Amino acid sequence: VVTTIGLGLAVALCATLLGLAVGYVVTRLAGAAWLTNTIATLSFLPFLIPGVALGAAYIAMFAAPIGPIPALYGTFAILVIAGAAYTLPFAAQSGRAAVGQIAGDVEEAATMTGAGLARRLGRIVIPLSARGLFAGAVLVFVKMVRDLSLVVLLVTPATPLLSVVTFRYASEGFAQFATAITVIIAAISVVATLLARRLENAAQPWAEAR
């Protein structure tokens, strides 16, 4: 349970940051249509790759050291990297929708007052797009908690996940154990959704004043 929740949180954070970056570039660089279209298309490529094939590709990439990067197979890091790439389409769509709702005039005014990119992101973009980013993060979290196709080849005894344990019990004929773990996965998903709704309201106190 701890490993599964930790993986979901880590992937949700990484994928949300990537999705925010993709959404910001695609939305704000309206003058470079070829670049924005290319980035938007590339962000949806994981949809075309089956999870098992994507997991096998990451095993081939990180089974041996690559320069200063050590071999990552069997570590928690490869699960996070593969999960962030696998869920990027969901995060990118959420980031694009969230940033697209923010008027560009607000950032232009901040730029005229001397605010840099980091300050604009921290004071304008992220607070105003918090609701959409939270929704995308919850979607990524829930998908990673219950996903099997991506992680089935990446998981080792050092990094057990609930979905893989469920598959193992079901394949060995322990249907009751598999059903019990499935209930745990469903409970985690429901709790995450309810908690995210409370965090959305806390992150946007002005919504309560309406």
Solvent accessible surface area in square Angstrom, and as a share of the most:
residue,aa,sasa,rsa
1,V,84,0.48
2,V,130,0.75
3,T,38,0.22
4,T,4,0.02
5,I,58,0.29
6,G,29,0.27
7,L,1,0.01
8,G,0,0.00
9,L,110,0.55
10,A,28,0.22
11,V,0,0.00
12,A,9,0.07
13,L,112,0.56
14,C,49,0.29
15,A,0,0.00
16,T,20,0.12
17,L,100,0.50
18,L,85,0.42
19,G,0,0.00
20,L,14,0.07
21,A,54,0.42
22,V,24,0.14
23,G,0,0.00
24,Y,31,0.12
25,V,43,0.25
26,V,16,0.09
27,T,41,0.24
28,R,63,0.23
29,L,78,0.39
30,A,85,0.66
31,G,86,0.83
32,A,29,0.23
33,A,58,0.45
34,W,183,0.64
35,L,57,0.28
36,T,12,0.07
37,N,94,0.48
38,T,63,0.37
39,I,45,0.23
40,A,16,0.12
41,T,87,0.50
42,L,101,0.50
43,S,4,0.02
44,F,66,0.28
45,L,73,0.36
46,P,17,0.11
47,F,114,0.47
48,L,139,0.69
49,I,70,0.35
50,P,90,0.56
51,G,7,0.06
52,V,73,0.42
53,A,47,0.36
54,L,15,0.08
55,G,0,0.00
56,A,46,0.36
57,A,45,0.35
58,Y,27,0.10
59,I,43,0.22
60,A,84,0.65
61,M,97,0.43
62,F,20,0.08
63,A,57,0.44
64,A,59,0.46
65,P,95,0.60
66,I,84,0.43
67,G,70,0.68
68,P,136,0.86
69,I,77,0.39
70,P,86,0.54
71,A,44,0.34
72,L,22,0.11
73,Y,94,0.36
74,G,19,0.18
75,T,53,0.31
76,F,75,0.31
77,A,44,0.34
78,I,0,0.00
79,L,1,0.00
80,V,19,0.11
81,I,69,0.35
82,A,0,0.00
83,G,0,0.00
84,A,8,0.06
85,A,26,0.20
86,Y,31,0.12
87,T,0,0.00
88,L,31,0.15
89,P,1,0.01
90,F,48,0.20
91,A,5,0.04
92,A,3,0.02
93,Q,94,0.42
94,S,24,0.16
95,G,0,0.00
96,R,106,0.39
97,A,53,0.41
98,A,6,0.05
99,V,0,0.00
100,G,46,0.44
101,Q,157,0.70
102,I,10,0.05
103,A,58,0.45
104,G,31,0.30
105,D,103,0.53
106,V,65,0.37
107,E,10,0.05
108,E,105,0.47
109,A,56,0.43
110,A,16,0.12
111,T,71,0.41
112,M,169,0.76
113,T,116,0.68
114,G,66,0.63
115,A,15,0.11
116,G,41,0.39
117,L,92,0.46
118,A,83,0.64
119,R,133,0.49
120,R,37,0.14
121,L,44,0.22
122,G,42,0.40
123,R,162,0.59
124,I,24,0.12
125,V,0,0.00
126,I,72,0.37
127,P,45,0.28
128,L,88,0.44
129,S,3,0.02
130,A,11,0.08
131,R,96,0.35
132,G,24,0.23
133,L,19,0.09
134,F,60,0.25
135,A,55,0.43
136,G,3,0.03
137,A,20,0.16
138,V,27,0.16
139,L,85,0.42
140,V,0,0.00
141,F,15,0.06
142,V,29,0.17
143,K,31,0.13
144,M,4,0.02
145,V,2,0.01
146,R,141,0.51
147,D,12,0.06
148,L,57,0.28
149,S,41,0.26
150,L,0,0.00
151,V,1,0.00
152,V,48,0.28
153,L,70,0.35
154,L,0,0.00
155,V,26,0.15
156,T,27,0.15
157,P,137,0.86
158,A,83,0.65
159,T,10,0.06
160,P,66,0.41
161,L,7,0.03
162,L,16,0.08
163,S,9,0.06
164,V,28,0.16
165,V,30,0.17
166,T,23,0.14
167,F,104,0.43
168,R,119,0.43
169,Y,53,0.20
170,A,59,0.46
171,S,78,0.51
172,E,102,0.46
173,G,62,0.59
174,F,100,0.42
175,A,68,0.53
176,Q,154,0.69
177,F,108,0.45
178,A,9,0.07
179,T,82,0.48
180,A,54,0.42
181,I,19,0.10
182,T,70,0.41
183,V,94,0.54
184,I,70,0.36
185,I,18,0.09
186,A,54,0.42
187,A,51,0.39
188,I,22,0.11
189,S,18,0.12
190,V,87,0.50
191,V,93,0.54
192,A,19,0.15
193,T,58,0.34
194,L,107,0.53
195,L,98,0.49
196,A,7,0.06
197,R,155,0.56
198,R,178,0.65
199,L,78,0.39
200,E,21,0.10
201,N,69,0.36
202,A,75,0.58
203,A,40,0.31
204,Q,12,0.05
205,P,83,0.52
206,W,102,0.36
207,A,33,0.26
208,E,132,0.59
209,A,93,0.72
210,R,235,0.86
